Amino acid sequence: MAPRKSNTERLGGPPSTGSEATRLIRAGQAPETLAKTVGPPIQKGSTVLLPNAASLYDDANYLTYGRQGLAAQTALQDALAGLENAAGVTLYPSGVAALSGALLAVLKTGDEILVTDAAYKPTRRFCDHALKRFGVKTTYFDPRTPPETLLGEAAPATRLILMESPGSLSFEMQDMARVAELAKPRDILTVADNTWGAGYLYKPLDHGIDIALQALTKYVGGHSDTFMGSAATADPKLLRALNDGVLHLGWAVSGDDAYQMLRGLRTMPTRLARHGTSGLEVAAWLRDHPMVGEVLHPALPGAAGHDLWKRDYIGASGLFGFVLQPGPQAAVDAFLDELDLFGLGFSWGGFESLAIACDHQLTSRKLLRSYPGPLIRLHIGLEDPADLIADLARGLDVYAARRG
Ligand SMILES: *Cc1c(COP(=O)(O)O)cnc(C)c1O
């Protein structure tokens, strides 16, 4: 796109005369030039003022409306495109909106899609309700299905495969590169929800996946206080479809939120390094604890999916699961309630540690519904891992006592 000219040429000049009400309307307009700060300016604008009548409908040379294209949002899109090695990135007001926005941009009535059974639960809700209403059929697959078998299950109407690796809650790894390689000649699009890999630990587009989604809400934001999602693609045609989808469905994100995401991006590699090493330290400690059956963390040597993680990832995030020795729900609740440093709450990717019980959510799945004991998910934050381990040790003592 050609660089856009300043829209504010007309706005300088002497202050307006007239009554105070009129002068207050004209006062305090955007300056023509801005001091250069380290980050982009946060522009707040729905209306964009044009320099003359001819430019009102001159979309080729002027930004004419503020839903897209303001400074902080554009700076974030450029930064994310660099991170993901993408031709471009579209932004959405949440991670779920990125998922729904991207799918609606490329699917049509009569299409069928294959979706991992380990998908983030709201993804499943969107497929089972919204997509179904528009005549798109979803079939769930076990993420451990070999890619050749999975593609063998694809029907002539299959248009898209939606993957998440590691899977939500259960952390199965999938050979997404191989799935993409097999899907391409059959004109089946591949989409990865890469929130765990954050576009940094893993880069789906480099592995042949068509669209990389992430909830920027998690590691890019990094402070559990801002919602946003992104879709990245290396294919100019798909980028046009994603941009059209944003235009048609009216998504917009605020300059303040885009700025917060850019701020988070600066420190994301540093934070992820700490989340990753602390997470592995806690995971290794849990693996040896008598109350723990299995640790679900692909970066842990010997754990399920470790070979694929090692092949494709440059590090680990701080999110993983573990299976407790069998015990009643009351004992699980007592374990969680005993924790001091782990907040009990959904979402993750912030500086703080969090814990949830997962069994309740597994009931909505088709295939991966149960484990030998209660399933717990931890997010390891930026605290000292020794303190987190001490907290978990106290909680597991309570669990052991309550199991009877
Ligand atoms: C949190 C999450 C989302 C959704 O992000 P929101 O910004 O909360 O809507 C999507 N996918 C995964 C894997 C997530 O963990």
The ligand as a MOL file (V3000), in Angstrom:
LIG
                    3D

  0  0  0     0  0            999 V3000
M  V30 BEGIN CTAB
M  V30 COUNTS 15 15 0 0 0
M  V30 BEGIN ATOM
M  V30 1 C -7.6240 -18.1060 25.8670 0
M  V30 2 C -7.5720 -18.8510 24.6100 0
M  V30 3 C -8.2760 -18.4130 23.5030 0
M  V30 4 C -9.2370 -17.2550 23.5480 0
M  V30 5 O -8.7070 -16.0230 23.8780 0
M  V30 6 P -9.6210 -14.8720 24.4650 0
M  V30 7 O -8.8330 -13.6520 24.2150 0
M  V30 8 O -9.7960 -15.1850 25.9200 0
M  V30 9 O -10.9270 -14.8770 23.7320 0
M  V30 10 C -8.1560 -19.1250 22.3260 0
M  V30 11 N -7.3730 -20.2190 22.2510 0
M  V30 12 C -6.6860 -20.6750 23.2990 0
M  V30 13 C -5.8470 -21.8920 23.1510 0
M  V30 14 C -6.7550 -20.0130 24.5180 0
M  V30 15 O -6.1030 -20.4950 25.5700 0
M  V30 END ATOM
M  V30 BEGIN BOND
M  V30 1 1 1 2
M  V30 2 1 2 3
M  V30 3 2 2 14
M  V30 4 1 3 4
M  V30 5 2 3 10
M  V30 6 1 4 5
M  V30 7 1 5 6
M  V30 8 2 6 7
M  V30 9 1 6 8
M  V30 10 1 6 9
M  V30 11 1 10 11
M  V30 12 2 11 12
M  V30 13 1 12 13
M  V30 14 1 12 14
M  V30 15 1 14 15
M  V30 END BOND
M  V30 END CTAB
M  END
